[in-house]
Amino acid sequence: MSQPTLTLITGGSRGLGRNTALHVARSGGDVVITYQQRRAEAEAVVAEIHAMGRKAVALPLDTGRVASFPAFVEQLRSALRDTWQRDRFDHLVNNAGHGEVALVTDTTEAQFDALVNVHFKGVFFLTQALLPLLADGGRIVNLSSGLTRVSAPGWSVYAAAKGAVEVLTVYLAKELGSRGITVNTVAPGAIETDFFGGAVRDTPAFNQFFAGMTALGRVGLPDDIGPMIASLLGPANGWVNAQRIEVSGGQGI
């Protein structure tokens, strides 16, 4: 009997990362999630996955600190060995992130660096650090945003960093093709999570604004995104590669 797939999801304690982790587990896979500060929430996700009969581990990681990646890789090696008796994992989902709004005229260097370090530099160097542990024939999914296609004032740095990840995705697909690894980008539209302080979920005017931009007349929910990512990791989608897949309900058309 073949062993279950093992997926590493950054930022898996909440929001889209949590939802993706739960749907991967419901599909029969095991999961490693990372968290920055929300240890209790991460452990709650692990408990939910265990309740499904799947294995899961939560590891701390600051995706904006490249210097911390070698130590994280060693933690992951230990988790793979101790929990799964293996030295490779199958899927990497680069999901961790945060939002910050500032007009171009008001953006500080500190804001710029924080966004780029997490959403582009961190994705680049974490992927680089994890490639020796990623199984041949594996999958990488990078999270982007509908804001790389439809602009909104104040999101220039965030969107530019996500645009860089979309370009990186194509290059990764090309360079990792010889190992049979596929690399794709998933770009959600506005989603009701606690991202950016829960603005889309908790601010009616914000929610209505984005709902009005969407063909289906509402903003997205985590359950609109997690199942799609889980399906992209599944065996039926092995020929999907180097693509930007927007999951936005038809936002801004």
C-alpha positions as CSV (number, residue, x, y, z in Angstrom):
1,M,0.0,0.0,0.0
2,S,1.5,3.4,-1.0
3,Q,2.1,6.0,1.7
4,P,-0.1,9.1,1.9
5,T,1.1,12.3,0.3
6,L,2.8,14.8,2.7
7,T,2.1,18.5,2.1
8,L,4.0,21.4,3.8
9,I,1.8,24.6,4.1
10,T,3.3,27.8,5.3
11,G,1.0,30.0,7.4
12,G,-1.3,27.1,8.2
13,S,-2.7,28.2,11.5
14,R,-5.5,30.3,10.1
15,G,-7.3,31.5,7.0
16,L,-6.5,30.0,3.6
17,G,-3.6,27.9,5.0
18,R,-5.7,26.3,7.6
19,N,-8.5,25.6,5.2
20,T,-6.1,24.1,2.7
21,A,-4.6,21.9,5.4
22,L,-8.0,20.6,6.4
23,H,-9.0,19.8,2.8
24,V,-5.7,18.1,2.1
25,A,-6.3,15.9,5.1
26,R,-9.9,15.2,4.0
27,S,-8.4,14.0,0.7
28,G,-6.3,11.5,2.5
29,G,-3.0,13.4,2.8
30,D,-0.8,14.2,5.8
31,V,0.3,17.8,6.6
32,V,3.1,19.9,8.1
33,I,1.9,23.4,8.8
34,T,4.0,26.4,9.9
35,Y,3.0,29.3,12.1
36,Q,4.8,32.5,13.2
37,Q,3.1,33.4,16.5
38,R,-0.2,31.5,16.7
39,R,1.0,28.3,18.3
40,A,-2.4,27.5,19.9
41,E,-4.2,28.0,16.7
42,A,-1.7,25.8,14.8
43,E,-2.0,23.1,17.4
44,A,-5.8,23.2,17.1
45,V,-5.4,22.6,13.3
46,V,-3.2,19.7,14.0
47,A,-5.8,18.3,16.4
48,E,-8.5,18.6,13.8
49,I,-6.3,16.7,11.3
50,H,-5.6,14.0,13.8
51,A,-9.3,13.6,14.4
52,M,-9.6,12.8,10.7
53,G,-7.2,9.9,11.2
54,R,-4.4,11.7,9.4
55,K,-0.9,12.8,10.7
56,A,0.1,16.4,11.1
57,V,2.8,18.5,12.7
58,A,3.1,22.3,13.4
59,L,6.5,24.0,13.2
60,P,7.4,27.6,13.9
61,L,8.7,29.7,11.0
62,D,9.1,33.3,10.2
63,T,9.0,33.4,6.4
64,G,10.4,36.9,6.3
65,R,13.7,35.9,8.0
66,V,15.9,34.0,5.5
67,A,18.6,33.5,8.2
68,S,16.2,31.2,10.1
69,F,15.6,28.8,7.2
70,P,18.6,26.5,7.8
71,A,17.3,25.8,11.3
72,F,13.8,25.3,10.0
73,V,15.0,22.8,7.5
74,E,16.7,20.8,10.3
75,Q,13.4,20.9,12.3
76,L,11.6,19.6,9.3
77,R,14.1,16.8,8.7
78,S,13.5,15.7,12.3
79,A,9.7,15.8,11.9
80,L,9.9,13.8,8.7
81,R,12.1,11.2,10.4
82,D,10.3,11.0,13.7
83,T,6.6,11.2,12.5
84,W,6.7,9.7,9.0
85,Q,10.0,7.7,8.9
86,R,10.8,9.3,5.6
87,D,13.2,12.0,4.4
88,R,11.1,13.7,1.7
89,F,7.8,15.5,1.4
90,D,5.6,15.7,-1.7
91,H,4.0,19.2,-1.9
92,L,5.0,22.7,-0.9
93,V,2.3,25.4,-0.6
94,N,3.8,28.9,-0.1
95,N,0.9,30.5,1.6
96,A,2.2,32.6,4.5
97,G,1.7,36.3,4.2
98,H,0.3,39.6,5.5
99,G,-1.3,42.7,4.1
100,E,-0.5,46.3,4.6
101,V,-2.1,49.3,2.7
102,A,-0.2,52.5,1.9
103,L,-0.3,54.7,-1.2
104,V,2.9,54.9,-3.2
105,T,3.5,58.4,-1.9
106,D,3.2,57.2,1.7
107,T,5.0,53.9,1.7
108,T,8.0,53.6,4.0
109,E,11.1,51.5,3.3
110,A,10.3,49.4,6.4
111,Q,6.8,48.7,5.0
112,F,8.3,47.9,1.6
113,D,10.9,45.5,3.1
114,A,8.5,43.7,5.3
115,L,6.1,42.9,2.4
116,V,8.9,41.9,-0.1
117,N,10.7,39.9,2.5
118,V,7.6,37.7,3.2
119,H,5.9,37.6,-0.1
120,F,8.8,37.3,-2.5
121,K,12.3,37.0,-0.9
122,G,11.0,34.5,1.6
123,V,9.2,32.5,-1.0
124,F,12.3,32.4,-3.2
125,F,14.8,31.3,-0.5
126,L,12.5,29.0,1.4
127,T,11.7,27.1,-1.7
128,Q,15.4,27.0,-2.5
129,A,16.2,25.7,1.0
130,L,13.5,23.0,0.8
131,L,14.2,21.7,-2.7
132,P,16.6,19.0,-1.4
133,L,13.7,17.6,0.7
134,L,11.0,17.9,-2.0
135,A,10.3,14.6,-3.7
136,D,10.8,14.2,-7.4
137,G,7.4,14.3,-9.1
138,G,6.2,16.7,-6.4
139,R,4.1,19.9,-6.5
140,I,4.7,23.5,-5.6
141,V,1.8,26.0,-5.3
142,N,2.5,29.7,-4.7
143,L,-0.2,32.0,-3.5
144,S,-0.6,35.2,-5.3
145,S,-3.6,37.7,-5.5
146,G,-6.2,39.0,-7.8
147,L,-4.6,42.4,-7.2
148,T,-1.9,41.5,-9.7
149,R,-4.6,41.8,-12.4
150,V,-7.1,44.3,-10.9
151,S,-5.5,47.3,-9.1
152,A,-6.7,48.9,-5.9
153,P,-5.0,52.0,-4.4
154,G,-2.7,51.2,-1.5
155,W,-1.7,47.7,-2.5
156,S,1.2,48.5,-4.8
157,V,4.0,46.8,-2.9
158,Y,1.9,43.8,-1.9
159,A,0.7,43.3,-5.5
160,A,4.2,43.9,-7.0
161,A,5.7,41.2,-4.7
162,K,2.9,38.8,-5.7
163,G,3.6,39.7,-9.3
164,A,7.2,38.7,-8.8
165,V,6.1,35.4,-7.4
166,E,4.0,34.7,-10.5
167,V,7.1,35.2,-12.6
168,L,9.2,33.1,-10.3
169,T,6.6,30.3,-10.6
170,V,7.2,30.1,-14.4
171,Y,11.0,29.9,-13.9
172,L,10.7,27.3,-11.1
173,A,8.5,25.2,-13.4
174,K,11.1,25.4,-16.2
175,E,14.1,24.6,-13.9
176,L,12.4,21.9,-11.9
177,G,10.7,20.1,-14.9
178,S,13.6,17.7,-15.1
179,R,12.6,16.4,-11.7
180,G,9.0,16.1,-12.6
181,I,8.0,18.8,-10.2
182,T,5.1,21.1,-11.3
183,V,4.8,24.7,-10.1
184,N,1.7,26.8,-10.2
185,T,0.3,30.0,-8.8
186,V,-3.2,30.3,-7.2
187,A,-4.5,33.9,-7.1
188,P,-7.5,34.3,-4.8
189,G,-9.7,37.4,-5.0
190,A,-11.1,39.1,-1.9
191,I,-11.8,36.5,0.8
192,E,-13.5,36.6,4.1
193,T,-10.6,35.7,6.5
194,D,-8.7,37.5,9.2
195,F,-6.2,38.7,6.6
196,F,-5.5,42.4,6.9
197,G,-7.2,42.5,10.2
198,G,-10.3,40.7,8.8
199,A,-11.2,43.8,6.7
200,V,-13.1,42.0,4.0
201,R,-14.9,39.8,6.5
202,D,-15.7,42.4,9.2
203,T,-16.1,45.7,7.4
204,P,-19.5,45.8,5.6
205,A,-18.5,48.6,3.2
206,F,-15.3,46.8,2.2
207,N,-17.1,43.5,1.8
208,Q,-19.8,45.2,-0.4
209,F,-17.2,47.0,-2.5
210,F,-15.4,43.8,-3.5
211,A,-18.7,41.8,-3.8
212,G,-19.8,44.4,-6.4
213,M,-16.6,43.7,-8.4
214,T,-17.4,40.0,-8.6
215,A,-19.6,38.3,-11.2
216,L,-21.1,36.1,-8.6
217,G,-22.0,39.0,-6.4
218,R,-20.2,38.1,-3.3
219,V,-16.7,37.9,-1.9
220,G,-15.0,34.5,-1.5
221,L,-14.9,32.2,1.5
222,P,-12.0,30.0,2.6
223,D,-14.0,27.0,1.4
224,D,-13.8,28.5,-2.1
225,I,-10.0,28.3,-2.1
226,G,-8.8,25.4,0.1
227,P,-10.5,22.7,-1.9
228,M,-9.2,24.1,-5.2
229,I,-5.6,24.0,-3.9
230,A,-6.1,20.5,-2.5
231,S,-7.4,19.4,-5.9
232,L,-4.4,21.0,-7.7
233,L,-2.2,18.8,-5.5
234,G,-4.1,15.7,-6.4
235,P,-3.3,13.0,-9.0
236,A,-5.8,14.3,-11.6
237,N,-3.9,17.6,-12.1
238,G,-0.4,16.5,-12.8
239,W,-0.4,18.1,-16.2
240,V,-1.2,21.6,-14.9
241,N,2.1,23.4,-14.8
242,A,3.5,27.0,-14.9
243,Q,0.0,28.5,-14.7
244,R,-1.6,31.4,-12.8
245,I,-5.0,30.2,-11.7
246,E,-7.3,32.9,-10.4
247,V,-10.0,31.8,-8.0
248,S,-12.0,34.9,-7.5
249,G,-15.6,34.2,-8.7
250,G,-15.0,36.5,-11.7
251,Q,-13.6,39.5,-9.9
252,G,-13.2,42.7,-12.0
253,I,-14.4,41.3,-15.3
